[in-house]
Amino acid sequence: MTERSEITALAVVKAFDGHEEECFQLLRDFYALLRRKGYSRNLLYRDQKNPACFINLRYWRSAEAAAQAQEDPDVHRFWKRLSEIAEVTDVFERLEDVTPDEALPKPG
């Protein structure tokens, strides 16, 4: 898998009051499942000023992997539970890297 074949997505998740830690654990378990099944790799960030707000960067292995995940009953179980304890407020399904070449680190 190359970075070029990956599909970058971003989601903002806001845990409902009193469910912040449960949401955090659920997201960790969910991302472990996605990694084990080879669907994606994920980075999870938490807003220091608002610990109920999580930002997820997902790198789908491919469009096919994303489609497989969307049909997977194990994935659906996580989505169902997540909807009970949090709200996904924003989703960006296909982000394009438009970083200017001069902003990238130089090799060597």
Secondary structure, DSSP 8 states (H G I E B T S, - for coil): --TTT-EEEEEEEEE-TT-HHHHHHHHHHHHHHHHHTTSEEEEEEE-SS-TTEEEEEEEES-HHHHHHHHH-HHHHHHHHHHHHHEEEEEEEEEE-----GGGS----
